[in-house]
Amino acid sequence: MLPNYASPVEKLWYWTFRLVCVLVLVFLMSPLLAIIPLSFSADSFLVYPIKSFSWRWYAEFFGNGEWTHSLKNSFIVAPAATLLATVLGTLAAVGLTSSNFPGKSLLMTVLISPMVVPVVIVGVGAYLFFSPLGLTNNYLGLILVHAALGVPFVVITVSATLSGFNTSLIKASASLGANPLLTFRKVVLPLIAPGVVSGALFAFTTSFDEVVVTLFLAGPEQVTLPRQMFSGIKENISPAIAAAAAVLILFSTTLLLTLEWLRGRSERIRTAKA
Amino acid sequence: MNAPLTAADGEPLKKKLAREQRLKQFKAIALVAPLGLFLLLTFLVPITSLLFRSVDNPEVVTALPHTSQLIRAWDQRGLPSDAVYSALAEDLARAKADGTLADASKRLNMEISGYRSLLMRTARKMPLQLAAGESVRDHFIQIDERWGDPDHWHAIARNAKSWSPYYLYRSLDLRENKSGVPELTPVNERAYLSIFGRTMWMSLWVTVFCMLLGYPVAYWLANLPKRQSNLLMILVLLPFWTSVLVRVAAWIVLLQSEGLINSGLMALGIIDHPLQLAFNRTGVYIAMVHILLPFVILPSYSVMKSIPPSYVKAAISLGDHPFAAFWKIYFPQTLPGVAAGALLVFIMCLGYYITPALLGSPEDQMVSYYVAFYTNVTINWGMAAALGSLLLIATLALYAVYSKLVGTDRLSLG
């Protein structure tokens, strides 16, 4: 806070600084706020001012076969990829934090690398490698690569949660006669659940947003929502895109709130332990 | 003398402990193995095979096996021997029949334009019908005089092995001269160095803008009371969680010539005709900065949160000017974390494809665009693989620096 003995220069600096920060936050939010009202426009062009209100673009989004098909595909591919990434990533994170073994940090670097390798390279690589195997133009290939892209997030969040995990709980459980599987299910998993779920949410959005790999691997049958939006933006930008955008913004808000709630919960668990 | 400690069953404790440790290690590896195997098959092997494809050069060897074999013994001076001409005649006749000629002629056409029609035309005249006393070489030159031009034979000789640095050289605007040494291509044929340069340049600017805008916001949020900062943090996180395509679409709506920004500025009388903000470099910069800004703000925020405010207070109480205290005490403490964030943003920028593709002009496309272009549009996988490999090498080199600086085990999300 600014003390009341601050000099004019300090006052000016203080307010300029705040103004800059507020403008940056406005910059961050403005596209989201600008596109939502347009989804309610009766006009067929995405321009302001909005002359009259209408639900017609929502009717188009939820009624048109192309959009509903892509929405359905996204809800097939993303959950499947998330499940795969979460199961494999959680097991690996448990393994990575449970013991030291040679090459561990190198292995970690490799497991994280799908996050930094340019996604076009992942897409082209998968396309050229999968097409002789018959894994292009079908759901399986798409799900596998989307899962690979989501894995780093699960590994990172679950490892972070496990690093605050009290390992004597495992010993306590074992000394009371539980086998390792029961211990994992009843002791470890409930405690690391916030980390697992937030990793899963990251993996889900990764797949749900993914368009580049989909461009290479998906056939017309597997067009996902982002892929449909991509061609929509490229060809003719109709207000149905604004409706799709508004629905997705609502969706990401829900995801964000879930994640924040989970973060708060895991923080409480951590502080309660300390 | 001390007897070694033993467990209840009489086994030395040391041995038992070592076994227990090994078992634990084995279990850990067994837990990581499924994911390792999964990534190997869906990620590592496809990318490695892409790397190999950048030097893969099978077309000429497949279509013209005998010619390839014989021409390797050629001393590269004058024209090859009659045996090579005969081998070519034999190969062309076979390649025409089994359909491998098309790929080879496409490949040789990249070396010298017009080669495709030359090969097709010659293949139509196969099998050879030599007049009495005529040499094979003369007959070929009679079919087309280009068979008397050593350059056309050099092109075959360069491709007579099943791998070649051709695509990698071309990605760097190099070509092999007659003695096989790489040299820069003529200025009017250069393209890729400037694309790599542009990719670096654009990534650099996006990173700089992100730092300039992100640092103050992170500082502000880190020094606000928790309640307020949590609330304002939502304004950073919400765009972060929103689909990139939604944001690109929204920026088009805002930036297009009838868009909100242009009509607003015109209504205020600041401008009298619309500014070109979308479908050029400006639009790409705006959208990329918007997408990547949270990647600067979030890590910077957590670094700044961990710096006790008492240091700066101490400096000020010892007579330092607040600006000087910030610059000398606070800023250096944030530098490692913020620099790591900037490096990560730069790495992510290098691979950008969607945003420039949708919001930029042809002059704003980055390397990824050309990788996709050669894969989908011109079906030149060698070129796609070579450009992709160079991009991958640049990215991985920077990622190695990053993980050395930060340590991947300390990586966290937000």
Interface residues (C-beta under 8 A of the other chain):
Chain A: E10 F17 R18 V20 C21 V24 L25 F27 L28 M29 S30 P31 L32 A34 I35 L38 F45 L46 V47 Y48 L84 L88 G89 L91 A92 V94 G95 L96 S98 S99 N100 F101 S105 L107 M108 T109 V110 L111 I112 S113 P114 V116 V117 P118 V119 V120 I121 V122 G123 V124 G125 A126 Y127 L128 F129 F130 L144 V145 A147 A148 V151 F153 V155 I156 T157 S159 A160 F202 T205 F208 D209 V211 V212 L215 F216 P226 M229 F230 I233 K234 I237 I241 A242 A244 A245 L248 I249 S252 T253 L255 L256 L259 E260
Chain B: K24 Q25 K27 A28 I29 A30 L31 V32 P34 L35 G36 F38 L39 T42 F43 L44 V45 P46 I47 S49 L50 R53 L213 G214 P216 V217 W220 L232 I234 L235 V236 L237 L238 P239 W241 T242 S243 V244 L245 V246 R247 V248 A249 A250 W251 I252 V253 L254 E258 G259 L260 S263 H290 L293 P294 P322 L344 I347 M348 L350 G351 Y353 I354 L358 S368 V371 A372 T375 N376 W381 A384 A385 G388 L391 L392 T395 L396 Y399 Y402 S403 G407 T408 D409 L411 S412 L413
